[in-house]
Amino acid sequence: MPRRSPDPASPSTEVLIVGAGVAGLVLALELHDAGIDCRVYEAVPEVGAVGVGINLLPHASRILHRLGLGEELDKTAVVTQESVFFNRFGQLIYREPAGRHAGYEHPQYSIHRGDLHAVLLAAVQERIGADGVVLGHRCVRAEQDDNGVTAHFTGPGGVELPPVRGRVLVGCDGIHSVLRKQLHPDEGEPRYSGINMWRGVTKGRPFLSGGSMVRAGWIDRGKLVAYPIRNLPDGDQLLNWVAEIQTPRHLQRDWNRRGNLEDFLHAFEDWHFDWLDVPAMIRGSETVLEYPMVDQDPLDHWSVGRITLLGDAAHPMVPRGSNGAGQAILDARSLRHHLATAPDPVTALRAYEAERLPATAQVVLANRSMPPDVIIREVWQRTGDRPFDHIDDVIKVEELAEMSQRYKEIAGFSAEALRTDR
């Protein structure tokens, strides 16, 4: 698909991207790099730094480095040095190096979602142009014919905007995707995992290596994930934390829903470790966000003709395994390849779906039952949620390493997979 006119109203616009989150912006950069004209349409009228921390595993950071973003990420993110697992008594279960520290060619990053979004948005505007992202355009439906796709939008207040014509339309519009609903109008409700999640960020002193990603406890009594996402000039870090508790109650999924400390802090009140005061860290967050851990069953198809889905719109997954954004980035790389090499758009979308749908379905299902957290679950089960004298009396390190390796292989970031992948 060669580059054509950048006029967003022209029927010769190649790829219309709905959604300017991580998925949509990375796709725009990939398509631009391949010489394929594209434009991103975003519902919000103004871009802001929303959300908390995310991780970029080596399979995702490799793609971002290939797009020339490595230098900015190195300046903005925290390079993850290790993954560490503890029980709720602060006893070490297992640790392993991460990213370059584990011998990968590219690093693992921990970063504030707003910081990552700013890096991606700046790159899109610099390379494609100031109008590479069109704000205030909420996609409400799409129509297609043999020659192209027409996307219909509303603006702030619901005012109808002029439709936009392109050859391909990609829905990167997230967990509440309008385009997913259009393609699958009879799909069931999201599947609740039985776990509620609270998140926040707190300024604090570095803990452990200063680049450690910690998973501790278990969901029956309270599970914690904590890692730094920004190095601050005074030597402190911005610490991202996630508290998870098994609970039948949950509210509608909304990444920006405010949460309450009294709903979960009691589970962590006695978590005072020599390397981290957990209740103090949680209390130090200015804002607490609440989110139910939900996903949706894998679809049997993402593409209909010239319309397809990508990222959370295609495969919303339980946020375990630090892999949601990474899978969206892998989607973007795949779609770029097939659009650049297939003889026509419909064939390209079919090939993209054939490559990525089965792979992401495996990750969705693995995040339900066999994420990296299985390490702490296994120890919790074997000890009956009691302290141990020696971890070797509970489980051998070789078994723990095998559990970790199994998820890497499913998610596509084992060292072997990255040596052989394009």
NUNU-305040 format. One line per field, with one value per residue (C-alpha): residue in three letters; chain; y, z, x. Coordinates in Angstrom, 2 decimals. Example, Ala and Ser with C-alpha at 12.3 -4.5 7.8 and 13.67 -1.06 7.14 Angstrom:
BEGIN
resn = (ala/ser) .
chain = (A/A) .
north = (-4.50/-1.06) .
up = (7.80/7.14) .
east = (12.30/13.67) .
This chain:
BEGIN
resn = (met/pro/arg/arg/ser/pro/asp/pro/ala/ser/pro/ser/thr/glu/val/leu/ile/val/gly/ala/gly/val/ala/gly/leu/val/leu/ala/leu/glu/leu/his/asp/ala/gly/ile/asp/cys/arg/val/tyr/glu/ala/val/pro/glu/val/gly/ala/val/gly/val/gly/ile/asn/leu/leu/pro/his/ala/ser/arg/ile/leu/his/arg/leu/gly/leu/gly/glu/glu/leu/asp/lys/thr/ala/val/val/thr/gln/glu/ser/val/phe/phe/asn/arg/phe/gly/gln/leu/ile/tyr/arg/glu/pro/ala/gly/arg/his/ala/gly/tyr/glu/his/pro/gln/tyr/ser/ile/his/arg/gly/asp/leu/his/ala/val/leu/leu/ala/ala/val/gln/glu/arg/ile/gly/ala/asp/gly/val/val/leu/gly/his/arg/cys/val/arg/ala/glu/gln/asp/asp/asn/gly/val/thr/ala/his/phe/thr/gly/pro/gly/gly/val/glu/leu/pro/pro/val/arg/gly/arg/val/leu/val/gly/cys/asp/gly/ile/his/ser/val/leu/arg/lys/gln/leu/his/pro/asp/glu/gly/glu/pro/arg/tyr/ser/gly/ile/asn/met/trp/arg/gly/val/thr/lys/gly/arg/pro/phe/leu/ser/gly/gly/ser/met/val/arg/ala/gly/trp/ile/asp/arg/gly/lys/leu/val/ala/tyr/pro/ile/arg/asn/leu/pro/asp/gly/asp/gln/leu/leu/asn/trp/val/ala/glu/ile/gln/thr/pro/arg/his/leu/gln/arg/asp/trp/asn/arg/arg/gly/asn/leu/glu/asp/phe/leu/his/ala/phe/glu/asp/trp/his/phe/asp/trp/leu/asp/val/pro/ala/met/ile/arg/gly/ser/glu/thr/val/leu/glu/tyr/pro/met/val/asp/gln/asp/pro/leu/asp/his/trp/ser/val/gly/arg/ile/thr/leu/leu/gly/asp/ala/ala/his/pro/met/val/pro/arg/gly/ser/asn/gly/ala/gly/gln/ala/ile/leu/asp/ala/arg/ser/leu/arg/his/his/leu/ala/thr/ala/pro/asp/pro/val/thr/ala/leu/arg/ala/tyr/glu/ala/glu/arg/leu/pro/ala/thr/ala/gln/val/val/leu/ala/asn/arg/ser/met/pro/pro/asp/val/ile/ile/arg/glu/val/trp/gln/arg/thr/gly/asp/arg/pro/phe/asp/his/ile/asp/asp/val/ile/lys/val/glu/glu/leu/ala/glu/met/ser/gln/arg/tyr/lys/glu/ile/ala/gly/phe/ser/ala/glu/ala/leu/arg/thr/asp/arg) .
chain = (A/A/A/A/A/A/A/A/A/A/A/A/A/A/A/A/A/A/A/A/A/A/A/A/A/A/A/A/A/A/A/A/A/A/A/A/A/A/A/A/A/A/A/A/A/A/A/A/A/A/A/A/A/A/A/A/A/A/A/A/A/A/A/A/A/A/A/A/A/A/A/A/A/A/A/A/A/A/A/A/A/A/A/A/A/A/A/A/A/A/A/A/A/A/A/A/A/A/A/A/A/A/A/A/A/A/A/A/A/A/A/A/A/A/A/A/A/A/A/A/A/A/A/A/A/A/A/A/A/A/A/A/A/A/A/A/A/A/A/A/A/A/A/A/A/A/A/A/A/A/A/A/A/A/A/A/A/A/A/A/A/A/A/A/A/A/A/A/A/A/A/A/A/A/A/A/A/A/A/A/A/A/A/A/A/A/A/A/A/A/A/A/A/A/A/A/A/A/A/A/A/A/A/A/A/A/A/A/A/A/A/A/A/A/A/A/A/A/A/A/A/A/A/A/A/A/A/A/A/A/A/A/A/A/A/A/A/A/A/A/A/A/A/A/A/A/A/A/A/A/A/A/A/A/A/A/A/A/A/A/A/A/A/A/A/A/A/A/A/A/A/A/A/A/A/A/A/A/A/A/A/A/A/A/A/A/A/A/A/A/A/A/A/A/A/A/A/A/A/A/A/A/A/A/A/A/A/A/A/A/A/A/A/A/A/A/A/A/A/A/A/A/A/A/A/A/A/A/A/A/A/A/A/A/A/A/A/A/A/A/A/A/A/A/A/A/A/A/A/A/A/A/A/A/A/A/A/A/A/A/A/A/A/A/A/A/A/A/A/A/A/A/A/A/A/A/A/A/A/A/A/A/A/A/A/A/A/A/A/A/A/A/A/A/A/A/A/A/A/A/A/A/A/A/A/A/A/A/A/A/A/A/A/A/A/A/A/A/A/A/A/A) .
north = (0.00/3.07/6.49/8.64/12.07/13.06/14.85/13.31/13.91/12.31/8.84/8.06/8.17/4.70/3.78/5.40/4.64/5.07/5.76/7.62/5.41/3.36/0.96/3.62/5.74/2.82/1.67/5.15/5.14/1.68/2.61/5.87/3.98/1.63/4.53/3.94/7.05/7.09/9.39/8.88/10.00/10.40/11.00/13.33/17.01/17.43/14.97/14.60/12.45/9.83/6.45/4.98/2.60/-0.04/-2.35/-2.84/-6.30/-6.96/-8.08/-4.71/-2.51/-4.08/-2.80/0.68/0.77/-0.18/2.83/5.07/5.65/3.98/7.16/8.85/5.75/5.45/9.04/8.78/5.27/3.16/0.23/-2.86/-4.89/-7.81/-9.49/-10.45/-12.54/-12.49/-13.89/-11.49/-11.86/-10.28/-13.54/-13.88/-16.65/-16.12/-13.49/-13.37/-10.69/-8.81/-7.31/-6.61/-7.79/-11.22/-11.19/-9.79/-7.41/-4.82/-3.62/-4.06/-0.69/0.43/3.74/6.01/5.54/9.31/9.49/6.73/8.38/11.70/10.05/8.34/11.40/13.66/11.16/10.92/14.70/15.17/12.49/12.61/16.22/18.29/16.93/13.32/12.99/14.57/15.21/15.60/12.87/10.05/7.22/6.09/3.67/2.64/1.52/-0.13/-1.04/-2.63/0.45/1.68/2.49/5.50/6.39/8.52/10.76/13.04/15.88/17.37/17.58/14.90/17.19/15.25/15.75/15.17/11.50/10.40/8.04/5.57/2.23/0.51/1.23/-0.05/0.06/0.89/2.27/0.25/-1.81/0.04/-0.26/0.95/-0.90/-4.20/-3.80/-3.12/-6.22/-8.39/-6.95/-10.13/-10.53/-11.23/-9.13/-8.91/-11.83/-10.85/-12.73/-12.32/-9.97/-6.25/-4.00/-0.63/1.39/4.47/6.22/7.55/9.48/7.50/6.26/3.52/0.00/-3.13/-2.58/0.64/-1.21/-4.09/-5.28/-6.88/-9.29/-10.25/-12.01/-13.58/-12.46/-14.26/-11.96/-9.26/-9.21/-6.35/-5.42/-2.53/-1.04/2.37/4.16/7.45/8.59/11.99/14.68/14.53/10.82/9.65/7.67/7.63/4.25/2.46/0.08/-2.29/-3.90/-6.93/-8.71/-11.49/-10.06/-10.70/-6.97/-4.96/-1.85/-1.16/-1.16/2.34/2.93/6.34/5.33/6.70/4.18/4.37/3.38/1.95/-0.70/-2.46/-0.88/-3.12/-6.08/-4.44/-2.66/-5.03/-5.14/-3.31/-4.79/-3.66/-2.72/-1.13/0.20/-0.87/0.93/4.16/3.88/3.30/6.21/8.46/8.31/11.44/9.47/5.88/4.26/1.17/-1.35/-4.81/-7.43/-8.36/-9.67/-11.04/-14.42/-14.48/-13.66/-15.95/-13.04/-9.41/-8.44/-7.91/-6.78/-3.58/-3.12/-4.75/-4.43/-4.02/-3.94/-3.90/-3.52/-6.92/-8.83/-7.21/-9.26/-9.44/-7.01/-9.65/-10.53/-6.96/-7.74/-5.80/-2.89/-5.27/-7.36/-4.20/-3.19/-6.64/-6.28/-3.01/-4.51/-7.43/-5.27/-2.98/-6.00/-7.43/-4.10/-3.47/-6.89/-8.18/-7.57/-5.86/-4.58/-7.39/-10.02/-8.06/-7.93/-11.64/-12.45/-10.14/-11.79/-15.26/-14.40/-12.44/-13.74/-17.20/-15.77/-13.21/-15.72/-17.81/-14.80/-13.94/-17.48/-17.67/-14.43/-16.11/-19.17/-19.17/-15.64/-15.01/-14.63/-18.42/-18.47/-16.77/-18.66/-21.97/-21.05/-19.75/-23.06/-25.24/-23.31/-22.76/-19.01/-19.42/-18.33/-20.84/-21.60/-22.17/-21.74/-24.90/-26.86/-25.58/-25.57/-25.91/-22.97/-25.04/-25.40/-21.68/-20.91/-23.30/-21.49/-18.17/-19.56/-21.07/-17.66/-16.07/-18.68/-18.20/-14.40/-14.44/-12.95/-15.95/-15.44/-18.11/-16.43/-13.08/-14.66/-16.17/-13.55/-10.91) .
up = (0.00/-1.21/0.39/-0.87/-0.22/3.49/3.13/5.90/3.89/0.72/-0.34/-1.07/2.60/3.19/6.85/9.32/12.93/15.58/18.98/20.00/22.88/22.90/20.27/17.81/18.10/17.70/14.66/13.16/13.64/12.11/9.07/8.55/8.73/6.03/3.78/4.30/4.73/7.89/10.29/13.89/15.15/18.89/20.83/23.53/22.60/24.60/25.39/29.05/31.09/32.48/34.07/36.18/35.45/32.76/31.77/28.38/28.10/25.76/22.81/22.91/23.68/20.74/18.41/19.94/19.58/15.92/15.56/16.92/20.37/22.47/23.47/24.68/26.58/28.25/29.47/30.53/31.90/34.61/33.24/35.04/36.53/38.15/38.97/42.65/44.42/48.16/50.45/52.57/55.42/53.31/52.76/49.45/47.23/43.92/41.94/38.36/36.21/33.63/30.20/29.38/32.85/31.78/28.51/26.20/23.49/24.57/28.03/29.99/30.91/33.70/32.79/33.61/30.95/30.52/29.91/27.30/25.62/25.48/23.83/21.22/20.52/20.05/17.60/15.59/15.37/14.42/11.75/10.31/11.10/13.60/12.09/12.36/15.33/14.98/18.37/19.24/16.81/18.43/15.97/16.16/13.23/9.99/6.58/3.80/0.13/-2.44/-2.65/0.91/4.36/5.60/9.29/10.95/13.90/16.47/18.24/21.72/22.74/20.22/17.19/13.94/12.06/8.38/7.59/6.64/3.83/3.72/2.30/5.70/9.16/12.33/15.66/18.40/20.56/23.67/26.07/25.22/21.48/19.33/16.35/18.26/19.19/15.56/14.35/17.23/18.29/20.14/22.22/25.91/28.89/30.15/32.30/35.89/37.42/40.99/41.79/42.36/41.85/43.27/41.84/42.67/42.37/45.28/45.54/47.62/48.12/45.76/47.14/46.55/43.33/42.37/39.29/40.92/40.01/43.11/43.37/46.94/48.88/47.26/46.37/49.20/51.83/49.61/46.77/45.95/42.78/43.10/40.85/40.07/36.92/36.98/38.37/40.05/40.20/44.00/44.01/44.81/42.42/41.43/42.69/41.02/43.22/42.58/45.34/44.44/46.61/45.78/46.11/44.57/44.27/41.30/39.41/35.69/34.16/33.90/34.05/35.71/38.40/41.83/44.66/48.45/50.83/53.39/50.90/50.82/52.99/55.95/54.06/54.02/57.38/58.78/55.64/57.11/55.44/55.84/52.15/51.89/54.18/52.13/53.99/54.02/50.27/49.63/51.86/50.07/46.80/46.02/43.94/44.16/41.09/41.24/38.46/38.29/36.75/33.74/30.26/27.40/25.73/22.59/19.43/16.41/14.11/14.31/10.65/8.36/4.91/5.31/9.05/11.81/15.52/17.37/20.99/23.79/21.24/19.83/22.93/26.31/28.93/32.69/33.61/34.86/33.33/32.36/28.81/27.67/26.03/24.71/22.80/21.24/20.10/18.58/16.82/15.28/13.99/12.44/10.78/9.34/7.81/6.19/4.86/3.33/1.68/0.85/-2.61/-1.27/2.05/2.64/2.20/4.53/7.31/6.99/7.27/10.26/12.02/11.24/12.82/15.88/16.93/18.04/19.73/21.77/22.62/24.32/26.38/27.38/28.67/30.30/32.18/33.72/35.00/34.46/34.67/36.40/39.61/39.64/41.50/44.59/44.29/44.36/47.48/49.17/48.50/49.62/52.85/53.75/53.89/56.65/56.90/55.86/57.24/53.89/50.47/49.24/51.73/49.95/46.28/44.29/42.37/39.16/39.40/39.95/36.96/34.82/35.78/34.75/31.49/30.57/30.59/28.59/25.89/25.76/25.69/23.02/24.88/25.62/24.56/21.89/20.43/20.11/18.37/15.68/15.33/12.62) .
east = (0.00/1.94/1.73/-1.12/-2.60/-2.56/-5.91/-8.08/-11.26/-9.90/-11.09/-7.43/-6.41/-4.98/-5.54/-7.93/-6.99/-9.68/-8.14/-4.98/-3.91/-0.72/-2.08/-3.21/-0.07/2.33/0.35/0.61/4.39/4.69/2.60/4.46/7.76/6.47/5.42/1.70/-0.43/-2.53/-4.33/-5.47/-8.89/-9.36/-12.59/-11.26/-10.95/-7.74/-4.96/-4.00/-1.60/-3.99/-3.47/-0.70/2.18/2.64/5.47/7.04/8.57/11.54/9.39/7.58/10.59/12.44/9.73/9.81/13.61/13.26/10.97/13.73/12.20/14.88/16.68/13.48/12.39/15.78/15.43/11.80/11.25/12.83/14.82/13.55/16.39/14.59/11.31/11.00/8.37/7.56/4.90/2.82/5.30/8.03/9.92/11.72/10.35/12.12/13.97/15.14/16.81/14.75/15.37/19.00/19.96/18.64/20.62/17.93/19.07/16.50/15.44/12.28/10.79/8.49/6.88/3.97/1.31/1.13/4.88/4.74/1.79/3.66/6.69/4.50/2.35/5.38/6.88/3.65/3.29/6.93/6.96/3.45/2.60/0.64/-2.57/-1.44/-3.80/-7.25/-8.88/-12.54/-13.66/-15.62/-16.27/-19.89/-20.06/-18.40/-19.62/-17.69/-17.96/-15.70/-13.48/-13.11/-14.48/-16.43/-16.07/-18.74/-17.87/-19.44/-17.69/-18.00/-21.65/-22.59/-22.56/-22.29/-19.02/-18.22/-17.52/-14.01/-13.14/-10.22/-9.17/-8.80/-10.20/-8.48/-10.29/-7.79/-10.57/-9.91/-12.00/-15.23/-14.66/-17.54/-16.15/-15.92/-19.59/-20.44/-18.61/-19.90/-23.27/-24.31/-21.16/-21.74/-20.77/-17.16/-16.01/-15.19/-12.27/-13.49/-10.61/-10.90/-7.90/-6.86/-3.97/-1.98/1.38/3.43/6.68/9.15/12.67/13.92/13.46/15.53/17.55/15.78/14.55/12.68/9.22/7.69/4.78/3.84/1.09/-1.93/-5.43/-7.26/-5.71/-4.27/-1.76/0.59/2.43/4.89/7.56/9.11/7.97/9.88/13.23/12.94/15.67/15.97/16.82/13.30/11.15/7.52/6.34/3.44/1.46/-1.44/-3.51/-5.62/-8.18/-10.59/-14.09/-17.52/-18.22/-17.16/-18.20/-18.25/-14.79/-13.40/-9.64/-10.23/-12.76/-11.81/-11.36/-11.44/-8.63/-11.02/-12.13/-8.74/-6.01/-6.84/-5.37/-1.92/-1.74/0.90/3.07/6.06/9.15/12.75/12.76/9.29/6.55/3.55/0.70/2.73/3.28/-0.42/-1.45/1.03/-0.88/-2.88/-5.36/-6.54/-8.11/-10.33/-10.76/-12.32/-10.06/-12.15/-11.55/-13.61/-13.54/-11.40/-13.33/-13.47/-12.60/-11.45/-11.75/-14.70/-13.63/-11.65/-12.28/-10.23/-9.46/-6.17/-5.00/-7.58/-10.37/-9.39/-8.30/-9.04/-7.21/-6.97/-4.15/-1.73/1.59/2.58/1.62/-1.47/0.36/2.99/0.49/-0.98/2.52/3.05/-0.31/0.83/4.05/2.18/-0.46/2.21/3.98/0.86/-0.41/3.00/3.32/-0.18/-1.64/-4.76/-6.17/-8.66/-5.97/-3.70/-6.28/-6.98/-3.27/-2.86/-5.79/-4.50/-1.16/-2.24/-5.66/-4.47/-1.38/-3.31/-6.04/-3.36/-2.27/-5.85/-6.35/-2.90/-3.55/-6.60/-4.79/-1.01/0.41/3.77/1.73/1.34/4.66/3.25/-0.02/1.82/3.78/0.63/-1.10/1.81/2.44/-1.20/-0.47/2.12/5.76/8.40/11.86/13.52/11.92/13.68/11.59/8.47/9.45/12.65/14.06/14.03/10.25/9.83/12.03/9.97/6.74/8.26/9.60/6.24/4.54/7.36/6.87/3.09/3.39/6.09/9.03/11.19/14.79/14.36/11.24/13.01/15.97/13.75/10.98/11.13) .
